Amino acid sequence: MKTVLVAAWLGVSAVALASCEEKSASEAKPRNVEAVVAKVTPAVETNAITGEVSARVESDLSFRVSGRIVERLVDVGSSVKAGQVLARMDAEEQKADLGVATANLQSAIAQRTQAQLAFDRQQSLFRTQVATRAALDQAQEALSTAEGGVKLAQAQFDTAQDALSYTELRADADGVITARNAEVGQVAQAAQLIFTLAHDGPRDAVFNVFESLYLGRNLESTVSVSPLSAPSRKIEASVREISPTIDPSTGTIRVKVGLEATPDMQLGAPVVGSFRTKEKDAIELPWSAMASKGGQPAVWIVDPASSSVSLRPVDVSDYETGRFAVRAGVAPGDIVVVDGTKFLRPGEVVTYDKEAAE
């Protein structure tokens, strides 16, 4: 008897549970999602890259003779004028050479003076027929030799004077010292880099960009440049130079953007450049619409007739901040789920605000 009662109680419970499940299923509401209608709009791809301000013209300054540096008059960041002395070498050897050259020049001039007097005397005697033609010719030859000696001594004097001037390193233009590669007491070789001078004048914004930025993209010839400390201040500048080679150490291409009439742009100041592509028609969707199917990008599409969803693979052309552009897989007019995609199942019926989707 007890067995019959237990079996009856279990049967009644099962029927009640099944009826509850059917009631819950009938009362379950479709999932509410946010959707948009795919539209073709003009799209611009923007890449923000950090760079720095540099002088358009820079000089590498070096001594033209070897020697020990005895004085350095400027440092990195110093503003200099054209012709200003930046450093000096020990010039004792050059001064000695100049002294010898000066003495040789004075001796050569004295010899030329004596030769000139002898020639004038022989010429006067020849006119009175006291001296012979041979004596006159010999005096003229001595004068020519003396004049040649003066020219040689003058050249040696000029060379010694130049060598002495080379012991002073001077600025070749107005500007700012941006690098120093030698110290007092160091023995510098001829042509060894001592200072780098950034000339006053136009500035460039220099960016090191990856090669992929220019591969298959039609970029505009202007770049929006803004100081890192003042992002709201934007300057439209033209691309002035693109390096034809890739830096082997960084794998980047150097791009120089001309900053005209911007004297307040300090050398070395960090800037942000916005490299933009030319406008092109594309279907753009927010990142929240991105799903995955088989490890590939996909989106949920709503069937307007049945309000059911399906997962459709897409071909993404560009990834942007907060959005992505679709090359294939979505057509204009398709209803795409952009919020509430995490727990959707294929064929599931959903609800959405049709007016907002438009």
C-alpha positions in Angstrom: 0.0 0.0 0.0 2.8 2.4 0.9 4.5 1.6 -2.4 1.4 2.6 -4.3 1.1 5.9 -2.4 4.7 6.8 -3.1 4.4 6.0 -6.8 1.3 8.1 -7.0 2.9 11.0 -5.2 5.9 10.9 -7.5 3.7 10.9 -10.6 1.8 13.9 -9.3 5.0 15.8 -8.6 6.4 15.1 -12.1 3.2 16.3 -13.7 3.3 19.5 -11.6 7.0 20.1 -12.4 6.4 19.7 -16.1 3.5 22.1 -16.0 5.7 24.6 -14.2 8.4 24.3 -16.8 5.9 24.8 -19.6 4.4 27.8 -17.8 8.0 29.3 -17.3 8.8 28.7 -20.9 5.6 30.3 -22.1 6.2 33.3 -19.8 9.9 33.8 -20.9 10.4 37.0 -22.7 12.7 37.5 -25.8 16.1 39.0 -25.0 16.3 42.7 -25.5 19.3 43.9 -27.5 20.5 47.2 -29.0 20.8 47.2 -32.8 21.7 49.5 -35.6 21.0 49.5 -39.3 24.2 49.2 -41.4 24.9 52.3 -43.5 27.6 53.3 -45.9 29.2 56.5 -44.7 32.4 58.4 -45.6 35.2 57.0 -43.3 38.6 58.5 -42.4 41.2 56.3 -40.8 43.4 58.2 -38.3 46.6 57.1 -36.7 48.1 59.1 -33.9 51.9 58.9 -33.6 54.2 60.6 -31.2 57.2 62.5 -32.5 59.4 65.5 -31.6 60.3 68.9 -32.9 63.7 69.3 -34.5 65.5 71.9 -36.5 65.2 71.7 -40.3 68.9 72.4 -40.7 71.6 71.0 -38.3 75.4 71.3 -38.4 78.0 68.8 -37.1 80.8 71.0 -35.9 84.4 69.7 -35.6 88.0 71.0 -35.5 90.0 70.9 -38.8 93.3 70.1 -36.9 94.2 67.6 -34.2 95.0 68.7 -30.7 94.1 68.9 -27.1 91.0 70.8 -26.1 91.9 73.5 -23.5 88.6 75.5 -23.4 84.9 74.8 -23.9 82.7 77.9 -23.9 79.2 76.5 -24.5 77.1 73.6 -23.4 74.0 71.7 -24.6 71.1 74.2 -24.8 73.3 77.3 -25.3 72.1 79.8 -27.9 75.0 80.9 -30.1 75.6 83.4 -32.9 77.3 82.9 -36.2 81.1 83.2 -35.8 81.0 82.8 -32.0 83.9 80.8 -30.5 82.6 77.5 -29.0 85.9 75.8 -28.0 89.7 76.2 -28.3 92.6 73.8 -28.7 96.2 74.1 -27.5 97.6 76.4 -30.2 101.3 76.5 -29.1 102.5 74.4 -32.1 100.4 76.5 -34.6 101.7 79.8 -33.0 105.3 78.6 -33.4 104.6 77.6 -37.1 103.1 81.1 -37.6 106.2 82.7 -36.1 108.5 80.8 -38.5 106.2 81.7 -41.4 106.2 85.4 -40.5 110.0 85.4 -40.3 110.4 83.7 -43.6 108.0 86.2 -45.2 109.9 89.2 -43.8 113.2 87.7 -45.1 111.7 87.1 -48.5 110.4 90.7 -48.7 113.8 92.0 -47.7 115.5 89.9 -50.4 113.0 91.1 -53.0 113.8 94.7 -52.0 117.5 94.1 -52.4 116.9 92.4 -55.7 114.7 95.3 -56.9 117.4 97.9 -56.0 120.1 95.8 -57.8 117.9 95.6 -60.9 117.2 99.3 -60.9 120.9 100.0 -60.6 121.9 97.7 -63.5 119.1 99.1 -65.6 120.4 102.6 -65.1 124.0 101.6 -65.9 122.8 99.7 -69.0 121.1 102.9 -70.3 124.5 104.8 -70.0 126.2 101.8 -71.6 128.3 101.2 -68.5 126.8 97.8 -67.6 126.5 94.9 -70.0 123.2 93.3 -71.2 124.2 90.1 -69.4 124.5 91.9 -66.0 121.0 93.4 -66.5 119.5 90.0 -67.4 121.2 88.5 -64.3 119.7 91.2 -62.1 116.3 90.7 -63.6 116.5 87.0 -63.0 117.4 87.6 -59.3 114.4 89.9 -59.0 112.1 87.3 -60.4 113.5 84.7 -58.0 113.0 87.0 -55.1 109.4 87.8 -56.1 108.7 84.1 -56.3 110.2 83.6 -52.8 107.9 86.3 -51.5 104.8 84.5 -53.0 105.9 81.2 -51.5 106.6 82.8 -48.1 103.2 84.5 -48.2 101.4 81.2 -49.0 103.2 79.5 -46.1 102.2 82.5 -43.8 98.6 82.2 -44.9 98.6 78.5 -44.3 100.1 78.9 -40.8 97.6 81.6 -40.0 94.7 79.4 -41.1 96.0 76.5 -39.0 96.1 78.8 -36.0 92.5 79.9 -36.7 91.5 76.2 -36.9 92.3 75.8 -33.2 89.2 77.8 -32.5 85.8 76.1 -33.2 83.2 78.6 -34.3 79.5 78.4 -35.0 78.6 78.5 -38.6 75.1 80.0 -38.0 72.8 81.3 -35.3 71.2 78.4 -33.4 71.2 76.2 -30.4 73.7 73.5 -29.3 71.9 70.2 -29.2 74.7 67.8 -28.6 78.3 67.8 -27.1 80.8 65.0 -27.7 84.1 66.2 -26.2 85.4 67.6 -22.9 88.3 69.8 -21.8 91.5 67.9 -21.8 90.5 65.5 -24.4 92.7 65.0 -27.5 90.4 65.5 -30.5 91.2 64.3 -34.0 90.6 66.4 -37.1 87.0 66.1 -38.3 85.9 64.5 -35.0 82.3 65.5 -34.1 82.4 68.0 -31.2 79.1 69.8 -31.3 75.8 69.6 -33.1 74.2 72.9 -33.9 70.5 73.3 -34.7 70.1 76.4 -36.8 67.5 79.0 -36.1 64.6 79.1 -38.5 61.9 76.6 -39.7 61.2 73.5 -37.6 60.2 70.0 -38.5 58.0 67.5 -36.6 59.9 64.2 -36.9 58.0 60.9 -36.6 59.2 57.3 -36.8 56.3 55.4 -38.3 55.9 51.7 -39.2 56.0 50.8 -42.8 52.5 49.4 -42.6 51.1 52.9 -42.3 51.9 53.6 -45.9 51.1 50.1 -47.3 47.9 50.0 -49.3 46.7 53.3 -47.8 46.0 56.6 -49.5 47.2 59.1 -46.9 46.6 62.8 -47.0 49.5 65.0 -47.6 48.8 67.1 -44.5 49.2 66.0 -40.9 47.5 67.5 -37.8 50.3 68.2 -35.3 49.6 69.2 -31.7 52.0 69.6 -28.7 51.7 66.7 -26.2 51.2 69.3 -23.4 48.4 71.1 -25.3 46.4 68.6 -27.3 43.7 71.1 -28.2 46.2 73.2 -30.2 46.4 71.7 -33.6 48.5 72.8 -36.5 47.9 71.5 -40.1 51.3 70.8 -41.6 52.5 69.3 -44.9 54.6 66.2 -45.1 58.0 67.5 -46.3 60.2 64.3 -46.4 59.7 60.6 -46.2 62.8 58.5 -45.8 63.2 56.0 -48.6 64.9 53.4 -46.3 63.8 51.6 -43.2 65.9 52.1 -40.0 67.4 48.6 -39.4 67.4 49.1 -35.6 63.8 50.2 -35.1 62.1 48.9 -38.3 60.5 52.3 -38.9 60.5 55.0 -41.5 61.4 58.6 -40.7 58.8 61.2 -41.7 59.4 64.9 -41.5 56.5 67.3 -41.3 57.3 71.0 -41.9 56.2 73.4 -39.2 56.2 76.8 -40.8 56.0 80.0 -38.8 55.9 78.3 -35.4 58.8 79.9 -33.4 57.2 78.8 -30.2 57.7 75.1 -31.0 60.7 74.3 -28.7 63.4 72.0 -30.0 62.9 68.5 -28.6 59.3 69.1 -27.6 57.1 66.0 -27.9 54.2 66.3 -30.4 51.4 64.1 -31.6 50.8 63.8 -35.3 47.4 62.5 -36.7 48.0 60.8 -40.0 44.7 60.6 -41.9 43.6 58.6 -44.9 41.5 60.2 -47.6 37.7 59.7 -47.3 36.3 56.5 -48.5 32.9 54.9 -48.3 32.6 52.1 -45.7 30.3 50.4 -43.2 31.5 51.2 -39.7 30.4 49.5 -36.5 31.3 50.0 -32.9 33.6 47.5 -31.2 30.7 46.2 -29.1 29.2 44.6 -32.2 32.3 42.4 -32.7 31.8 38.7 -32.1 33.7 35.6 -33.2 32.9 32.5 -35.3 35.5 29.8 -35.7 38.2 32.3 -34.5 37.2 34.8 -37.2 35.5 38.2 -36.7 31.7 38.0 -37.0 28.5 40.0 -36.1 25.0 39.1 -35.1 22.4 39.9 -37.8 18.7 40.3 -36.9 16.1 39.0 -39.4 13.5 41.7 -39.5 10.7 39.3 -40.4 11.2 36.8 -37.5 13.3 38.9 -35.2 15.7 35.9 -34.9 19.5 36.4 -34.9 22.2 34.7 -36.9 26.0 34.9 -36.6 27.6 36.1 -39.8 31.4 36.2 -40.5 32.8 39.5 -41.7 35.9 40.8 -43.4 37.3 43.7 -41.4 39.2 46.3 -43.4 40.4 48.7 -40.7 40.4 48.7 -36.9 40.0 52.2 -35.4 39.6 53.5 -31.9 36.1 52.5 -30.7 35.1 51.2 -34.1 35.9 49.0 -37.1 35.2 49.1 -40.8 33.7 46.1 -42.6 34.8 45.3 -46.1 32.5 42.3 -46.7 29.9 40.3 -44.8 27.5 43.1 -44.0 25.3 44.9 -46.5 23.7 48.3 -46.2 20.3 47.9 -44.5 21.3 44.8 -42.4 20.3 45.1 -38.8 23.4 44.5 -36.6 23.3 43.8 -32.9 25.7 46.2 -31.2 24.9 45.5 -27.5 23.8 42.4 -25.8 25.7 39.9 -28.0 27.4 37.9 -25.2 24.7 35.3 -24.6 23.0 35.1 -27.9 22.3 31.8 -29.7 21.7 31.3 -33.4 18.0 31.4 -34.1 17.1 33.1 -30.8 14.3 35.7 -31.0 15.2 39.1 -29.7 13.6 42.5 -29.3 15.1 45.8 -30.2 14.1 49.4 -30.5 13.3 49.7 -34.2 13.2 53.5 -34.2 16.5 53.7 -32.4 18.0 51.2 -34.9 17.2 53.5 -37.8 
